[in-house]
């Protein structure tokens, strides 16, 4: 999952610049990788790719401000979704 999220960020916000360092825990906002409009693009990608729904109250840096945070958040959402289906 981290690889897919990283690739989306590199392709859409770093315009394919693979050489720009982006650690898994680097803040998207602090490093200037993603702005508020970019967060909306990221959300659309996550909802489409992983079949999850992200509520307004979940749009916080704790969930969406680094590759680690995004992948952890999506993982939790997928586990909750699985629990809802059962």
N, C-alpha and C positions, 0 to 999 in steps of 0.2 A: 504494500500500500504506500509506504514512504517513497518508493521509487516512482510510482505513478504520480503522486502529489508533487514530488520534486520536478518531474518532467513537465507537468502542467505549468508550474511556476516558471521554470526556465524558458519554456516555449512562449508563454503568454506575457510574462512580465520582464524577463531578462532578454527576450527576443533571441533565444538560442545561444546566449553567451555562456557556454559551458565552463569557460575559464574563470568566470567571476565567482569568487568563493562564497558559498552559502552553506553554512553548517546547519545541521538538523535542528539546532536549538536557537539559531539566529532569528531575532525578531524581524518579521516582515516590515512592520511599520517603522521601527527605529532605523533599520538599514535602508529604508526608502524603496524597498522592493515592491511593495503593494500599498496603494493608497485606499481610501474609502470606496472608490468605484471598483477598484481591483478586488476588494473583499466581496463585492456582489458577484463578480465574475467567478471567483473561487467558490462561492456558495452554489451558484448555478452548476458548476462542474461537479461538485461533490454530490448534490442532489441527483443529478442526472447519472453520474457514473456509479454511485453506490446505492441508489434507490432509497435515499433517506429524505426526510423532511426536516429542515432546520428552522426552528421557531425564532422569532425576533429576540426573545430574552436570551437566546444562546449565542447571539452575535456579539461576543465579547472576546477580548484578546486572550483570555485564558483558554479559549477553545480554538482560536483561528490565527494566532500570531507567529507561528513557526511550523516547520514541517512536523516536528515532534508533537506539538499541541494539536495540529489538525489531524494527524493520524490517530492519536489517542482519542480525540473527540469522535471521529468517524467510527473507530472501533467500539467505543461505548454505545454509539447510536445503533450500530449494527447488532450488538448484543441485546439492546433493549427491543429492537425490532423483532429479533428472533424470539424473545420472550413473549412478545405480544401475539405472535403467530401461533404459539403453542397453546 
